[in-house]
């Protein structure tokens, strides 16, 4: 018998039918039987949620007397599933245990069957009595350490009544033994190891987790229930954000490398754990759809579909199809369609859904752009590059808040026709010079961008918006839309100017009366600014006498310096540029001289477009410090620019 003999009788889609696996023997070679059953909500079964693993790393299992090659990961999981079913349902007849496993319960060689079964997956995972999330066996020791650490933390959080204010002093870290070096390092490392498991990176697994009513994460020697894990991860995230928001000072008993997990720049604490947290975010969004208004549901549907861009899939079409069970976009799985057609259909469905909500967001532009991503799939430049995005090629966002309809009312809605995106917008400036990527090592003396920056400062020491150009450069590199005159921001600016150590030319502007400004003290630190109208204001850090003298200030500035490095690391896939109007900005890694800065309907960041015949190519989002709503309104009123419809290919 061959593998295809297992699927001789096609499934009856009218009933509908599914196949379930019975594990007969799980010692040694796994032996199973495959049963065809009519699917209904009364069916009692489990479902497996797992990563297939390496295609080259296979072993045989026996199904109905046929030797079937499966991944080692799946074979190992099947050895464990009966035990966890018995643990959850000890009073049930164990001989009736059945489990749904996509790789063997669907005839993967039959595109039509695969299409029909994918349509049922929402019902399969939401109806299963138990979903078992197989974390794998390769990292068993690390998983065991991580789950043990989670349990210790859960106990500490329960003692604090799950109130973040009761955790802010971090004394509980010392009580749990999580600050004693080097012993504590393995526990912190294990949390990263857990969050970096391939399990949290697969698009189908997100849907399976969200739909499950009862879910255990399992490994050979340990298991943890869904809510127990998520509660701890969520509390870490809330605590990190609160510590950053309140600008809490590092306690002396907390090592610096552990403190940076809680309080890195701009709320990126425990960033690895967010691989896990996003599953709970998606689950809550899905549950909330029930009580949302029609307009809110439409927007949530699009947001849920966008998770496909953060997760991996073997078939590029599954970035779309793998979340239809959650989003319910007006789209049906069809594996006979080309990848390009599937992505164009997806974007049409997004525009239709958003249009029904009364909003105008062209959300998929966030994951698109020829300047941001390579294009092995030959998609339109405006279509989301989910496969590239999911393999750690990050999307580009600049936290803009543009909304073209606030400036230009009564404009045509975005639409897709003939595989082109037709989008209303306004051309603003053009890229004149393009430099390298603005990480801190490239900006300071000896770096790849040092001469480029010095040349700009020599020519334009005072920015078009009437601030020192070195300040404007800082705002671009830090991705800030405006300068906040608070102590944390000004400390970063002070550190930035010192590290770059540029030769600022003397101002030829008339000097005014010298003014002195000191930021409000934060944790004993403040910044004094001496402004005389020139293009190089003097700044100095100040520390409260209650904390200490110059040595204490130097120690504090070390933390600021670490933040600076961390903050600019995210710029590794961008390039600095100067426009034809003398503005500084930052754009995608493959932006070029001649690219046009535009504001377009439905997108919150400025974008770069590149002329291609009569049409335009979407290069990606960008930032240009000084281009604001007011700037655009003034240019339109003076008729220096005008709105038009761009045809994007």
C-alpha positions in Angstrom: 0.0 0.0 0.0 1.1 3.6 -0.7 0.3 6.8 1.2 -2.3 7.8 -1.4 -4.2 4.5 -0.5 -5.0 6.2 2.8 -7.1 8.8 0.9 -8.7 6.6 -1.8 -12.2 7.6 -0.6 -12.6 11.4 -1.0 -14.2 13.3 1.8 -17.8 14.2 1.4 -17.9 18.0 1.6 -21.7 18.1 1.8 -21.9 16.5 5.2 -19.1 17.7 5.9 -16.5 15.0 6.6 -13.1 15.1 8.3 -10.5 12.5 9.2 -9.4 11.9 12.8 -6.3 10.0 14.0 -6.4 7.2 16.6 -3.1 6.7 18.3 -2.9 2.9 18.9 0.8 2.6 20.0 3.1 5.4 21.2 6.1 3.3 22.4 8.7 2.8 19.8 7.3 3.4 16.3 4.0 5.3 16.5 1.1 3.3 15.2 -2.2 4.9 14.3 -5.6 4.4 12.6 -7.2 7.0 10.4 -11.0 7.4 10.7 -13.4 9.3 8.5 -16.2 10.9 10.5 -19.0 13.4 9.9 -18.0 16.7 11.5 -20.4 18.2 14.1 -20.2 20.2 17.2 -21.0 17.1 19.2 -17.9 15.3 18.1 -15.4 14.6 20.9 -11.8 15.0 19.8 -8.5 16.8 20.4 -6.5 18.9 17.9 -2.8 19.2 17.6 -1.1 22.6 17.1 2.6 22.2 16.1 5.4 23.2 13.9 6.2 20.6 11.1 9.9 21.1 11.5 12.7 20.3 9.0 11.6 18.6 5.8 14.8 16.7 5.8 14.5 15.4 9.3 11.8 12.7 8.9 10.8 9.4 10.5 8.1 6.8 9.6 4.9 6.3 11.6 2.4 3.5 10.8 -1.1 4.5 9.7 -3.6 1.8 8.7 -0.6 -0.4 8.0 1.1 2.1 5.7 4.5 3.5 6.6 4.1 7.3 6.4 7.1 9.6 6.6 6.4 12.6 8.9 8.6 15.1 10.6 10.4 14.0 13.7 8.6 16.9 15.5 5.2 15.4 14.7 6.2 11.8 15.5 7.5 12.9 18.9 4.4 14.9 19.6 2.2 11.9 18.9 4.0 10.0 21.6 2.8 12.5 24.2 -0.8 13.4 23.2 -2.6 10.4 24.8 -1.1 11.2 28.2 -2.3 14.8 28.2 -5.8 13.8 27.0 -6.0 11.3 29.9 -4.7 14.1 32.3 -7.5 16.4 31.2 -10.3 13.8 30.9 -9.4 11.0 33.3 -13.0 9.7 33.4 -13.5 9.3 29.7 -13.1 6.0 27.8 -9.5 6.4 26.7 -10.0 4.0 23.8 -12.2 6.7 22.2 -9.4 9.2 22.0 -9.1 10.8 18.6 -7.0 13.7 17.4 -7.0 16.0 14.3 -3.6 16.5 12.8 -3.5 18.6 9.6 -0.5 16.9 7.9 -2.2 13.4 7.9 -5.9 14.2 8.2 -5.9 16.2 5.0 -4.7 14.8 1.7 -2.0 17.4 1.1 -1.6 16.3 -2.6 -5.3 17.2 -3.3 -5.6 21.0 -3.8 -9.4 20.8 -3.9 -9.6 18.8 -0.6 -7.1 21.1 1.0 -9.1 24.2 0.0 -12.3 22.7 1.5 -10.6 21.5 4.7 -9.0 24.9 5.3 -12.6 26.4 5.3 -13.4 24.1 8.1 -10.4 24.8 10.3 -12.1 27.6 12.3 -14.8 25.1 13.3 -12.4 22.3 13.9 -10.2 24.2 16.4 -13.0 26.0 18.1 -14.9 22.7 18.6 -12.0 20.6 19.8 -12.4 19.5 23.5 -8.6 20.1 23.9 -6.0 21.7 21.7 -2.4 20.6 22.5 0.3 23.1 21.5 3.5 21.1 20.9 6.5 23.3 21.8 8.9 20.7 20.6 11.5 18.4 22.1 14.8 19.8 20.8 15.0 22.5 23.5 13.4 20.4 26.2 15.8 21.5 29.0 15.4 25.2 28.1 11.6 24.8 28.0 11.6 23.1 31.4 13.7 26.0 32.9 11.5 28.6 31.2 8.2 27.1 32.5 9.7 26.7 35.9 10.7 30.4 35.9 7.1 31.3 34.7 5.7 29.4 37.7 8.0 31.2 40.1 7.0 34.5 38.7 3.3 33.6 38.7 3.6 32.9 42.4 5.3 36.4 43.0 2.6 38.1 40.9 -0.2 36.3 42.9 1.4 37.5 46.1 1.3 41.1 44.7 -2.4 40.5 43.8 -1.5 41.0 40.1 -1.4 44.7 40.8 1.4 46.4 38.8 1.8 49.1 41.5 2.8 46.4 44.0 5.6 45.3 41.7 7.1 48.7 40.8 10.0 48.6 43.4 11.2 45.2 42.0 11.9 43.8 45.4 10.1 40.7 44.3 13.0 40.0 41.9 15.4 39.7 44.8 13.0 37.5 46.7 12.7 35.2 43.7 16.5 35.0 43.3 16.3 36.7 39.9 19.0 39.3 40.6 21.9 37.2 41.9 24.5 36.9 39.2 25.5 34.7 37.4 22.9 32.2 38.7 19.9 34.3 37.6 21.1 34.7 34.0 20.0 31.2 33.0 16.4 32.0 34.1 16.3 35.3 32.1 17.8 33.6 29.1 15.3 30.8 29.3 12.4 33.3 28.9 14.0 34.5 25.7 14.6 30.9 24.6 10.9 30.1 25.2 9.8 33.2 23.2 12.1 32.4 20.3 10.8 28.9 19.8 9.6 28.3 16.2 6.1 27.6 17.6 5.3 31.3 18.1 6.3 32.2 14.5 3.8 30.2 12.5 0.7 31.8 11.0 -1.6 28.8 11.3 -0.6 28.4 15.0 -1.9 31.8 15.8 -5.3 30.9 14.5 -5.3 27.6 16.3 -4.4 29.3 19.6 -7.1 32.0 19.2 -9.8 29.5 18.4 -9.0 27.0 21.1 -11.4 26.9 24.1 -8.9 24.7 26.2 -5.3 24.8 25.3 -2.2 23.2 26.9 1.4 24.0 25.8 3.2 20.7 26.1 6.8 19.4 25.9 8.2 16.0 26.9 8.6 16.9 30.5 6.4 19.8 31.2 3.1 21.5 30.3 1.4 24.8 31.1 -2.1 26.0 30.5 -2.7 28.9 28.1 -3.9 31.5 30.6 -1.2 30.7 33.1 1.5 31.6 30.6 -0.2 34.6 29.1 -1.0 36.2 32.5 2.7 36.2 33.4 3.8 37.5 30.0 1.2 40.2 30.0 2.2 41.4 33.5 5.8 41.7 32.4 4.7 43.8 29.5 2.5 46.1 31.6 5.2 46.4 34.2 7.8 47.4 31.6 5.6 50.0 30.1 4.7 51.4 33.6 8.4 51.6 34.7 9.3 53.4 31.4 6.3 55.8 31.7 7.1 56.7 35.3 10.8 57.1 34.5 11.7 54.9 37.5 15.4 54.8 38.5 17.2 51.5 38.4 17.4 49.9 41.9 21.0 49.3 43.0 20.4 45.5 43.5 19.2 45.0 39.8 22.0 44.3 37.4 22.1 46.7 34.4 21.5 44.0 31.8 18.4 42.8 33.6 17.2 46.4 34.0 17.5 47.0 30.3 15.0 44.2 29.8 12.5 46.2 31.8 13.4 49.8 30.7 14.9 50.0 27.2 13.9 53.0 25.1 10.3 53.6 24.0 8.5 50.7 25.6 10.4 47.8 24.0 10.8 45.9 27.3 10.7 42.1 27.1 10.5 42.4 23.3 11.0 38.7 22.8 8.1 37.9 25.1 5.9 39.9 22.7 6.2 36.9 20.3 4.0 35.1 22.8 1.9 38.1 23.9 0.6 38.8 20.4 -1.3 35.5 20.5 -3.2 36.8 23.5 -3.7 40.2 21.8 -5.2 38.4 18.8 -7.4 36.2 21.0 -8.8 39.3 22.8 -9.4 41.1 19.6 -11.3 38.1 18.2 -13.4 37.7 21.3 -14.2 41.4 21.4 -15.6 41.3 17.9 -18.8 39.8 19.3 -19.7 43.0 21.2 -18.3 45.6 18.8 -20.3 47.8 16.4 -20.4 46.9 12.8 -17.8 49.5 11.9 -15.5 48.4 14.7 -15.8 44.7 13.6 -14.8 45.7 10.1 -11.6 47.4 11.3 -10.8 44.6 13.7 -11.1 42.1 10.8 -8.4 43.9 8.9 -6.2 44.2 12.0 -6.5 40.5 12.6 -5.6 39.7 9.0 -2.4 41.8 9.3 -1.0 39.4 11.9 -0.2 37.3 8.8 2.7 39.6 8.1 4.4 38.9 11.4 4.3 35.1 11.1 5.8 32.5 8.9 4.2 30.1 6.4 5.6 27.5 4.0 3.1 28.5 1.3 3.0 32.3 0.7 -0.7 32.1 0.2 -1.1 30.9 3.8 -0.1 34.3 5.2 -3.6 35.3 3.8 -5.6 32.1 4.1 -4.2 31.1 7.5 -6.1 33.8 9.3 -9.4 33.9 7.4 -10.9 31.9 10.2 -10.3 34.9 12.5 -10.7 37.9 10.1 -13.7 36.7 8.0 -12.6 39.0 5.2 -14.7 38.6 2.0 -12.2 36.1 0.6 -12.3 32.3 0.1 -9.2 30.0 0.1 -8.3 28.9 -3.5 -5.0 27.1 -3.9 -5.4 27.0 -7.6 -4.7 30.8 -7.8 -1.3 32.3 -8.2 0.4 34.0 -5.3 0.2 37.4 -7.0 -3.6 37.0 -7.6 -4.2 36.0 -4.0 -2.4 39.1 -2.6 -4.2 41.4 -5.0 -7.5 39.8 -3.9 -6.5 40.3 -0.3 -5.9 44.0 -0.8 -9.2 44.4 -2.6 -10.9 42.6 0.4 -9.2 45.0 2.8 -10.3 48.1 0.9 -13.8 46.8 0.7 -14.0 46.0 4.4 -12.4 49.3 5.5 -14.7 51.1 3.1 -17.7 49.5 4.7 -16.6 50.8 8.1 -16.5 54.4 6.8 -12.7 54.6 7.2 -10.0 55.1 4.6 -7.0 53.2 5.9 -4.7 51.6 3.3 -3.2 49.4 6.1 -1.4 47.0 3.8 1.1 49.7 2.7 2.7 49.3 6.1 4.1 45.9 5.0 4.9 46.9 1.4 7.4 48.9 -0.6 10.1 48.1 -3.1 12.6 50.1 -1.1 11.9 48.2 2.1 11.6 44.6 0.9 13.1 42.3 -1.8 10.4 41.0 -4.1 11.0 37.3 -4.9 7.3 36.8 -5.5 6.9 39.6 -8.1 4.1 41.3 -6.3 2.8 44.8 -7.0 5.0 47.3 -5.2 2.0 48.3 -3.0 1.1 44.7 -2.0 2.2 43.5 1.4 5.4 41.4 1.4 4.2 39.1 4.2 6.8 36.3 3.5 9.7 38.7 3.7 8.2 40.6 6.6 7.7 37.3 8.5 11.4 36.3 8.2 12.6 39.2 10.3 12.9 41.7 7.5 11.2 44.4 9.5 8.5 46.8 8.4 9.2 50.5 8.4 7.1 52.8 10.5 7.7 56.4 11.6 4.7 57.0 13.9 3.2 59.7 11.7 -0.3 61.0 12.2 -1.1 62.3 8.8 -4.6 62.2 7.4 -5.0 63.7 4.0 -8.8 64.2 4.2 -8.2 66.7 7.1 -6.3 68.8 4.6 -8.0 68.1 1.3 -11.7 67.1 1.7 -13.9 65.3 -0.9 -11.2 63.2 -2.5 -11.8 59.8 -4.3 -11.5 56.7 -2.3 -8.5 54.3 -2.8 -9.3 51.5 -5.2 -7.7 48.6 -7.1 -8.3 48.0 -10.8 -6.2 46.1 -13.4 -3.7 45.2 -10.6 -3.0 48.9 -9.9 -3.7 50.8 -6.7 -5.2 54.2 -7.5 -4.5 56.5 -4.6 -5.0 60.3 -4.2 -2.0 62.2 -2.8 0.2 65.3 -3.0 3.8 65.5 -4.1 5.9 67.6 -1.6 9.7 67.3 -2.0 12.2 65.3 -3.9 15.3 63.4 -2.6 18.5 65.3 -3.6 21.2 63.4 -1.7 21.1 60.0 0.0 23.5 58.8 2.7 24.0 55.6 4.6 22.1 54.1 7.5 22.0 56.3 10.6 23.1 53.9 13.4 25.2 55.7 16.0 28.5 54.1 14.9 27.9 55.5 11.4 27.0 58.9 12.6 30.0 59.7 14.9 33.6 60.5 13.8 35.1 57.9 11.6 31.7 56.5 10.7 30.3 56.0 7.2 28.0 59.0 7.6 30.3 61.4 9.4 31.5 63.4 6.4 28.0 63.4 4.8 26.6 65.0 8.0 29.4 67.4 8.4 28.9 68.6 4.8 25.2 69.2 5.5 25.9 71.1 8.7 28.5 73.2 7.0 26.0 74.2 4.3 22.9 74.4 6.4 23.8 75.0 10.1 20.3 76.4 10.8 17.4 74.2 9.8 14.5 75.5 7.6 12.2 75.3 10.6 14.5 77.6 12.5 16.1 75.2 14.9 19.8 74.1 14.9 20.3 71.6 12.2 22.1 69.2 14.6 18.8 69.2 16.6 16.9 68.3 13.5 19.3 65.5 12.7 18.7 64.1 16.2 15.0 64.2 15.7 15.2 62.3 12.4 17.5 59.7 13.8 15.3 59.3 16.9 12.2 59.2 14.7 10.6 62.0 16.7 8.0 64.2 15.0 8.8 67.1 17.4 11.3 67.8 20.2 9.9 67.4 23.8 11.7 69.8 26.2 11.7 67.2 28.9 14.7 65.7 30.7 14.8 62.2 29.1 14.6 63.7 25.6 17.1 66.5 26.3 19.5 64.0 27.9 19.4 62.0 24.7 20.0 65.1 22.6 22.9 66.2 24.8 24.5 62.7 24.5 23.9 62.7 20.8 25.7 66.1 20.1 28.6 65.0 22.3 29.0 61.7 20.5 28.9 63.2 17.1 31.3 66.1 18.1 30.6 68.0 14.8 32.3 71.2 13.8 29.4 73.6 14.0 30.1 76.8 11.9 29.6 80.2 13.6 26.2 81.6 13.0 25.8 84.6 10.7 22.4 85.3 12.3 22.1 88.3 14.6 22.3 87.2 18.2 19.6 88.0 20.6 19.5 88.2 24.4 21.0 85.0 26.0 18.3 82.9 27.7 18.7 80.1 30.1 16.3 77.1 30.3 16.5 74.1 32.6 14.4 71.0 32.2 12.2 69.8 35.0 14.2 67.5 37.3 13.6 63.8 36.8 15.2 61.3 39.2 17.7 64.0 40.2 18.8 64.8 36.7 18.0 67.9 34.5 19.5 69.6 31.5 20.6 73.3 31.3 20.2 74.9 27.8 21.9 78.3 27.0 20.3 79.8 23.9 21.7 83.0 22.3 19.9 82.6 18.9 22.9 80.8 17.4 22.9 77.4 15.7 24.8 75.6 18.4 23.1 76.1 21.8 25.2 75.1 24.8 23.8 72.2 26.9 25.0 70.7 30.1 23.7 67.9 32.3 22.9 68.7 35.9 22.5 66.4 38.9 20.9 67.1 42.2 23.4 67.5 45.1 21.3 65.0 47.0 22.3 62.3 44.6 26.0 63.1 44.1 28.5 65.0 42.1 30.2 64.6 38.7 30.9 60.9 39.1 27.2 60.2 39.8 26.3 62.3 36.7 28.8 60.3 34.6 27.3 57.0 35.8 23.8 58.2 34.9 24.9 59.3 31.5 26.3 55.8 30.8 22.7 54.6 30.9 21.6 57.4 28.6 24.4 56.3 26.2 23.2 52.7 26.2 19.7 54.0 25.4 21.1 56.0 22.5 22.8 53.0 21.0 19.7 50.8 21.5 17.5 53.5 19.9 19.5 53.9 16.7 20.0 50.1 16.2 16.5 50.0 14.7 17.8 52.3 11.9 19.9 49.6 10.3 17.6 49.1 7.4 17.1 52.8 6.6 19.0 55.6 4.9 19.4 59.2 5.7 18.6 61.7 3.0 18.5 65.4 2.1 15.7 66.9 0.0 15.7 69.6 -2.7 14.3 72.0 0.0 17.2 71.3 2.4 15.1 69.1 4.7 16.6 66.0 6.4 14.7 62.7 6.5 15.0 58.9 6.7 13.6 56.4 4.3 13.9 52.7 3.2 17.2 51.1 2.6 16.7 51.1 -1.2 15.5 54.7 -1.6 17.2 56.7 -4.3 17.9 60.3 -5.5 14.8 61.4 -7.4 12.3 59.6 -5.2 9.3 61.8 -4.4 8.0 62.5 -0.9 4.2 62.5 -0.9 1.3 62.4 1.5 -1.3 59.9 0.3 -4.9 59.1 1.3 -5.3 56.4 3.9 -1.8 56.3 5.3 -0.4 57.9 8.4 3.2 58.2 7.4 4.7 60.2 4.5 5.7 57.9 1.6 8.2 57.8 -1.2 7.1 57.2 -4.8 9.3 56.5 -7.8 8.2 57.4 -11.4 7.8 54.4 -13.7 6.5 55.5 -17.1 3.1 57.0 -16.6 2.7 55.2 -13.3 4.5 55.1 -9.9 6.2 52.5 -7.8 5.6 52.5 -4.1 9.0 52.7 -2.5 7.9 52.8 1.2 7.2 55.1 4.1 9.5 57.9 5.1 10.1 60.7 7.6 11.0 64.3 6.7 11.4 66.5 9.8 9.5 69.8 9.3 6.8 68.5 6.9 3.6 68.9 8.9 -0.1 69.4 8.2 0.5 73.2 8.4 3.4 73.0 5.9 1.2 71.0 3.5 -1.8 73.4 3.9 0.4 76.4 3.2 1.9 74.8 0.1 -1.5 74.0 -1.2 -2.9 77.4 -0.5 0.1 79.0 -2.3 -0.4 76.6 -5.2 3.1 75.4 -5.0 1.8 71.8 -4.9 -1.5 70.2 -6.0 -3.4 66.9 -5.4 -3.5 64.2 -8.0 -4.4 60.5 -8.3 -1.3 58.2 -8.4 -1.5 54.9 -10.3 0.7 52.5 -8.4 2.1 49.4 -10.0 
